[in-house]
Amino acid sequence: MMASPEEPWVLHYWPGFAGRGEFVRVVLEEVGAAYVNKHDLCMEYFHGGKARFGDAGIYPSFAPPLLQKGDFTVCSTGVVCRFLADKYGLMPEKEQDKWHAEQINNAIHDYIGEGNHSFHGIDPIAGYDGQKEATQPYIDRFVATRLPKWLKHLEAVLKANNGGKGFLFGDKLTYVDLALLHALRVTASQFPEAWKEASADYAKLLSAFKDRMSARPKLAAYFASDRCAPFAGASMM
Ligand SMILES: N[C@@H](CCC(=O)N[C@@H](CS)C(=O)NCC(=O)O)C(=O)O
């Protein structure tokens, strides 16, 4: 059974950097929901696969971020954000838009996953530092081919609604606008040159979207606060 609405959400994630946990934090910050970041149980839950194989006393969950309230947990970043969207009024209004929103939510996580994997081309589980040189060709290929392909697609998605001057769906903010904002922020941080080129060329709408979304009062306050952890500087995390 889920605990009371007043109880804060607990976000389990690795310490010290934004990572995929940031997708969830951006939603929680925008809706003004109370939450706490927890890192200690992340070690207990996920290190060695305890949570994954059902030995952590929670519903089997593959990898963080994991959102918890009482004895309810939900995992898999895009699903966590959609779950919060349902609770806090961040779903699109129209049936068709709901499915397109989920399509783009998934696309954004595919994009992040691909970028992330390029930093771990030799061993997907080992750290980036141990494979820096060997994985550089994978990163270069991602930046040269996949990053532009994804950003052009996302530009087209944005343009498809109101000429790209507002939100992704209809006239209201949804969880997918917030996911896109985070994906663009981490792109700009990880690949500043590629982002600069894209912004001046084929991603002008995305660039303006990033600026206006970042200026939303609650998000701007969050990004300027010490609650907002830095990006790791590798792996689009
Ligand atoms: N598809 C999952 C991927 C989760 C994921 O890969 N989490 C990373 C941190 S961002 C992790 O700790 N992975 C450990 C592992 O895959 O063993 C999601 O989007 O939440």
The ligand as an ORCA input file, in Angstrom:
! r2SCAN-3c Opt
* xyz 0 1
  N      16.807      1.725    -18.500
  C      17.140      2.098    -17.153
  C      18.645      2.163    -17.021
  C      19.071      2.406    -15.616
  C      20.580      2.455    -15.494
  O      21.329      2.006    -16.385
  N      21.034      2.983    -14.350
  C      22.451      3.147    -14.155
  C      22.730      4.454    -13.465
  S      22.162      5.782    -14.501
  C      22.976      2.012    -13.280
  O      23.202      2.150    -12.102
  N      23.193      0.864    -13.920
  C      23.720     -0.279    -13.271
  C      23.572     -1.496    -14.158
  O      23.024     -1.402    -15.266
  O      23.998     -2.562    -13.723
  C      16.507      3.448    -16.819
  O      16.276      4.234    -17.757
  O      16.260      3.715    -15.647
*
